[in-house]
Amino acid sequence: MFRYFLLSIYLLIPYFPLFGEIDRIGSQILLMSILNFISIGYIFNQKLQLNFLGLFNKREILYYGTFILIAFFSGFQALNKAEFFIEILRTVTYFISLLIFLLLVNKERIKRYLIWLILLTLVFDVFGLLVQNIQGLSMIGFTANKNIAAFSIVIKSCYLVYIINEFKSFFLKSLFFSFYVLFIFLLISINSKGSIIAFYFGIFYLIVLGILRFKTQRFRFYNALILLSLIITTILTTNLKSNSLSAFRNTTINFSQDEGNRSRVRYLKQAIESIKENPIFGVGYGNWKIESIKYDALEMRDYVVQYYSHNDYIQIFTEIGIFGFLSYLMIFVSLLKKLYRRAINEQNSLIPYVGLGLLIYMFDALINFPAFRVTSQINLMLIITFLNFKNNEK
């Protein structure tokens, strides 16, 4: 039972109260580090450490370890050593947490418990956003950033669709489907352009999946309902949030008219300029926020410094050079290969939905900074854990 408790606390980290800090990531990383120490003690007590070296037979884990090693040596290039140590320790914390997940989730009942726990956190997210919407507050959920909140619930909704299709009870299907409609309504109300595009892609993915993989009327019927709910909810939200949706359409079609879009393009151009100057070793892990000042000095307002280039792949290239970038990219290449093999060769009904979550995360990393946020990293840990899970119970 203790491992269930540990896994529960990991997933509930984003919902713990703040301790007076402005940036919640500090207390979240501290809590995750404490959990890692406790979990390592539990793993040794249960003799699960015997499986530790076997984890490095998984290519994504090997690439992840290589990425951290390259990031560590980039510290010699770092102008600000303090920022380097903060970032490298944060990344090591994520890596250790991932290894712990892979060791603890080794039975079917634990996997099922995790899925239900993910859905519970989705309930927290959705009702938190609903309260903010009703009160007219900024819809940022528990993350302090609307894009992080929106992408997180889109990834978690993949498990919700899985549950809708797994249940045989019409009542339970209808109950979860009603919650799904509420989720869509709030997602559109957040007005996070990237997450809405990702959600539309997810709908298309699920419909194609239903046609190619499943032949039952039941699955086709619920894919049709998902598409119908999207249309109905979009119409409802258009009536309630006409101004924000008009802005969404205008800034998506007329890309350059949106200040956020222009800023992202500017950040990417500056990061690419930095790559041209330091293609091999980069500027040092965690040091883009320092390096960016010299590129963005003429555009800065009120001394606000850009922490992220809004593209994880480019930022990692900027900070630790081409070899670190390739090792990071190979983590996702190996995960995509594993997804393809398992989707083709197995009849595991969860894998396609986990795969959708992986694709959404990778798209998020193209336009935001999930590599540097605890909520996003927990979602990625779960995706990797499920992709590697195989039921060996007799």
N, C-alpha and C positions, 0 to 999 in steps of 0.2 A: 504493500500500500504506500510505502514511503516514496517510491519512484513516481507514483501517480501525483503525490503531493508536490514533488520537485518539478515535474513537467507542468503542473497547473500554475505554479508560481512563475515559471519562465514565461508562459503565455499571458499571464496577468500583469507583467512588468509595466506595459504602457499605461495601465490604469491606476497605478499607485500614485498617491498624492505627492505634490511637490513639497520641497522643504525650504521654500523661500528663494530658490534659484530662478534666474530668468530663463536659462536654457535647460530644459528637463533632461537632456541627454546625459548630463553629468551624474545625476542620481540614478538614472536607469542603468548606466554602465556599472556604477558602484554596486547596485543590487545584483546585477548579472554576475559580477565578479565574485561576490559573496556566495551566490548560488553555485557557481562553478566549483569553489573550494568544498562546499558541502557535498556536491554531487560526486566529486572525485573521491572523497572519503567513502561515500556510499558504494561507489563502483569497486573500490579496493575491498571493502567489506564483503561484497557479493562475488568477488573474484571475477568481475566482468572485464578487468584490465587485461586478461589473457587474450581478449579479442582486439586489443588496441592496435597492434602492428598490422593486423589484417585490414584495418580501415585504409591504410595507405596503399593497398592493392586497388583501391578505387581511384580511377584516374583524376576525377575532379578534386579529391582530397589531396592527391599528390601535387596537382597544379596549384591548389590553394596554398599548400605549404611552401611551394617554390615561390609563389607570389609574395608571401610574407617574408621569406628570406631575402629576396631582391629588394623589397621595401625597406628591410632593416639596413642593408648596405647603402641604400640611398641617403641614409642619415648623415653620411660623410659630406654630402653635397648640400645639406640643409642649412640655410642661413639662420633659421630659428630652431635651435635644438629642442627647446621646450615643446613647441608645437609638434615636432617630429615624434618625440617620445609619447605625447598624449595620443596621437593618431595610431602609432604602431601598437601601443598597449590596448587601445580600443579594438583594433583589428584582431589581435591575438585573443582577446576576450571573446569575440564573435566566433573565432575558429575553434576555441576550446568548447564553447557552448554547442557548436555543431557536432563535434566529436562525441560529446555527452549525449546528445539526442540520438545519434546513430547507435550508441551502446545501450541506451535505456529502452529504446523502442524496438524490441526484439520479439514481440508476441502479437498475435492478431488482436487480442482484446485490448492491448495497450494502444495499438493503431486506431481502433474504433473509438476508444476513449478520447484520443487526441482530436479526431474528427468532430466529435460532439463538443469538445471544449472549444474548438475553433468556431463552431456555430454559436456557442454561448458568447464568445467575444464579439462575434458579428452582431448579435442582439444588443450588446452594450453599445457598440459603435452606432448602429442604426437609431436606437432610441436616444442616444446622446445627441446625434445630429438632428433628430426630430424635435427635441426640446429647444435646441439652439434656433431651429427654423421657426418654431412657434413664437419664441421670444424675440425674434428679429435680430439675433446675434450673428456674428460671423460664424459660418459653418466650417469649423476646423476640427470637430470631434475632440478626441483626447490627444491629438498630435501637435497642436499649435500651428498646423500648416494644412491648408485645404487640399493641396495636391497629394500630400502623404496620406491624409485621411481617405481621400477618394480612391486612390489606387489600392490602398489596403483593403477596403471593403469590396472592391471589384475582384481582387484575388481571392478573398474569403468566400465570395459568392459562388465560386467554382465548386466548392464543397457543398454549398446549399443546393445547387442544381443536381449534384451527384446524389444527395439524400432524397430529393424529390423523385428522381428516377428509380431509386432503390426501394422506396416504400411501396408496399402493395395496398395498404389501406387508402381508400379514396379520401376519407376524412383527413388523414394526416397529410396526404399529398396536397389537398386543398388548403390546409392550414399553412403549410410551408410555402405554397405558391402565393398565398395572400401576403405573406411576409416578404416574398421576393418582389412583388409589385410595389410594396412600400419602399423597399431598398432602391428600386429603379427611380421612383419618384424623388427620393432624397439625393440620389446620385446626380440626377439632372439639375436639382435645385442648387447643389454645391457649385455648379458651373465651372468645373475643372475640365478644360477642353481635352487635355490628353487622356484623362480617365474615361471620358465619354466616348472618345474615338476607340480606346481599348475595349470598352464594353460593346460597342457595335461590332468590332472584330470578333469578340467572344461569342456574340449571338450567331454570327455567320459560321464560326468554327463549330458550334454546337449543332447547328442545322446540318452542316456537311457531315459531322460525326454521326448524326442520327441516320443519314441516308446511307453512308458507307459501312458503318460498323453494326448498326442495329436494324433488324428487319421487323420488329414488332410494332404493331399499331400503337401500343402504349407509349413507346418512346417518341414516335412521330407526333402523336397527339400532344404530348407535353412540350415538345419543341415548338409546335404551332402555337401553344398557349404562351410560351415565353416570348415569341415574336409578337403575338397579339398584345401581350401586356406592355411590351416596349412601345408599341404604337399608341395604345390608350393612355399610358402614363405620360408620354411625350406631349400628347394633345392637352391633357390636364395641366401639365406643368407650363405649357405655352400660355394657357389662359391665366395661370396664377403668377407666372414669372416672365411675362412677355418682354419686359425691358432687358432682363439678363439674357434671355435666349436670343433676342435680336442682336445683342452685343456679341454673344457667342458665335452666331452665324456670321456677323460682319467681320469679326477678328479672325475667324477661321478662313473665310474666303479672301478677305483683304488682309493678308498676313501682316504686312508692314504697318498697318494702322494701329496695332496694339502695342503699348509700351512694353508689356512683358515679353512679347515676341521679339521686339527690337533688342531688348536687353539680352535675351538668350543668344541671339545671333552675335551681338557684340562680345559677349563672354567667350563664345566658341572661337571667334576670330582671334581674340587675345590669347586663348589657350594654344591655338595652332601656331601663333607667332612664337610662343614660348617653346613649343616642341621643336620648331625649326632651329632655335638657338641652342637647345639642350636635348637632342634626340636620343642620346645613348643613356645618360644617367639621370636626366630630369633635374628638377630643382629641389628634390628632397620630399619625402613623404610628409603630407600634412602642411606643406609650405606654399601651396598655391595661393592661399589667402594672403600670404605676405608678398609673393611674387606678383600677384595681380595688380597691386597698387601702382606699380610703375607703368603698367599698360592702361589702367583705367583712371589715372589721375585727372585727366582733363574732363572726364564724364562723371566723376564722383560728386555726390550731393550730400552735404551735412556730414562729411567724413564717414559715410557708410561704405564699408569694404565688402566686396563680393567674396563670400566664403567658398562658393562652388561655381564650376563652369556650367552647371546644369547638363552635364553629360558625363556619367561615371567613367566611361571608357576613355574619353579624351582627357579627363582630369587625371586619371591614373597614368596615362601616357605622359602627361605634362610633369607629374611629380616623380615618377620612378623610371621613365625611359621606355624604350621599345621592348626590352626583354620582360620587364614587369608587366607592360601592357599585353604582350602575347601570352604570358602565363595566366593573367586574369581572364583574357578572352577564351583561353582553352578550357577554363572551368565550365563555361557555358556551352562550348562546343561538345565537350564530353557528356554533359547533362543532356543535350539534345540528341546525341547518339544513343544514349541509354534510353531516353524516352522513345525514340524510334524503334529500337530493338524490342523493348517491352510491349509497346503498343501493337507491333506486328506479330510477335511470337506468343503473347499471353492473352488470356481472356480476363485479365484483372480489370474490373470495371472502373476502379478508381483512377488508374494511370492516365487516361485521356484528360480527365479534369485537372489533375495535378500538372499535366503538360500545358494545359491552357494557362494555369497560374504562372508557370515558368515563362511562357511567351509574354504574358502581361508584365511580369517583373522586368524582363529584358527590354521591353519597350519603355517602361518607366525609367530605366537607367539611361535611355537615350535622351530624355528631356528633363530629368530631375536628378536627384542625388540620393537614391535609396541605399547606396553602399555606406552612407554615413548616418543612417537613422535606425534606431533600435527596432522600431515597429516593423520597418521593411525587412530588416535582417532576420527577425524572428519568422516572418513569412517565408523567406528564402530557406532558412534552416528546415522548416517543415516540408517544403517542396523537395529538398534534397533527401530528407529522411524518408519520405514516402516513395520517391523514385528508387531508393536503395532497399526498401523493405521487401523481404520475401518471407512468406509464411513457412517456417520450417517445422511447425508443430505437427505432430502426428495425431 
